[in-house]
């Protein structure tokens, strides 16, 4: 039995991953990123209404998220900037996500 080349392995992996994505689309299964986006939006919206005060609650949430990102090797200042940008965009209370047209019933 001969060893498969890297190109053959990569092609097989691409085909498998495409099948996984196609099946998820058919089943209307959210990805980990879809779930994480909604979760972060909900957390920011809850922080906006927190009894401790909006800024204090958002700072606490930011610290927790940035600490986790720093453990993964991300820059602290850049992580804070990204969080603050998202928090300011989400703060208006409007649902910030585009509809997933491929999930709409035909």
C-alpha positions in Angstrom: 0.0 0.0 0.0 1.5 3.3 -1.1 1.4 6.4 1.0 -0.9 9.2 -0.2 0.6 12.4 -1.3 -0.1 15.6 0.6 -2.1 16.8 -2.4 -4.3 13.8 -2.4 -4.9 14.1 1.4 -5.7 17.8 1.0 -8.2 17.1 -1.8 -9.9 14.4 0.2 -10.1 16.7 3.2 -11.6 19.5 1.0 -14.2 17.2 -0.4 -15.1 15.9 3.1 -15.3 19.4 4.6 -17.6 20.5 1.7 -19.9 17.6 2.4 -20.0 18.6 6.1 -20.9 22.2 5.2 -23.5 21.1 2.7 -25.1 18.8 5.2 -25.1 21.5 7.9 -26.8 23.9 5.4 -29.5 21.3 4.6 -30.1 20.5 8.3 -30.0 24.3 9.0 -27.4 23.6 11.7 -25.7 26.7 13.1 -21.9 26.7 13.2 -19.8 27.3 16.3 -19.2 30.8 15.0 -23.0 31.5 14.5 -23.6 30.4 18.1 -20.7 32.5 19.4 -21.9 35.6 17.6 -25.4 35.4 19.1 -24.0 34.6 22.5 -21.7 37.6 22.5 -24.5 39.9 21.3 -26.8 38.6 24.1 -24.1 39.1 26.7 -23.4 42.7 25.6 -27.2 43.4 25.5 -27.5 42.0 29.1 -24.5 44.1 30.2 -26.2 47.2 28.8 -29.1 46.6 31.3 -27.0 45.4 34.2 -27.8 46.9 37.7 -24.1 47.5 38.4 -24.1 50.0 35.6 -23.5 49.7 31.9 -19.8 50.6 31.8 -18.8 48.5 34.8 -20.6 45.4 33.4 -19.1 45.9 30.0 -15.6 46.3 31.4 -16.0 43.1 33.4 -17.2 41.2 30.3 -14.4 42.7 28.2 -11.8 41.7 30.8 -13.0 38.1 30.8 -13.0 37.8 27.0 -9.7 39.6 26.6 -8.1 37.4 29.2 -9.1 34.3 27.2 -7.9 35.8 24.0 -4.6 36.7 25.6 -4.1 33.1 26.7 -4.5 32.1 23.0 -1.7 34.6 22.1 -3.7 37.6 20.9 -2.6 41.1 21.7 -4.4 42.6 24.6 -4.8 46.1 23.2 -6.1 44.8 19.8 -8.5 42.5 21.6 -9.9 45.3 23.7 -10.3 47.4 20.5 -12.2 44.7 18.8 -14.5 44.2 21.8 -15.2 47.9 22.2 -16.0 48.2 18.5 -18.5 45.3 18.7 -20.0 46.6 21.9 -20.5 50.0 20.4 -22.1 48.5 17.3 -24.3 46.2 19.3 -25.3 48.9 21.9 -28.2 50.3 19.8 -30.2 47.2 20.5 -30.9 46.4 16.9 -30.3 42.9 15.7 -26.9 43.3 14.0 -26.8 40.2 11.9 -27.8 39.7 8.2 -30.4 37.1 7.5 -29.0 33.8 6.3 -30.8 33.7 2.9 -29.8 30.1 2.3 -31.7 29.1 5.5 -35.0 30.6 4.4 -37.7 28.1 3.4 -38.3 28.0 -0.3 
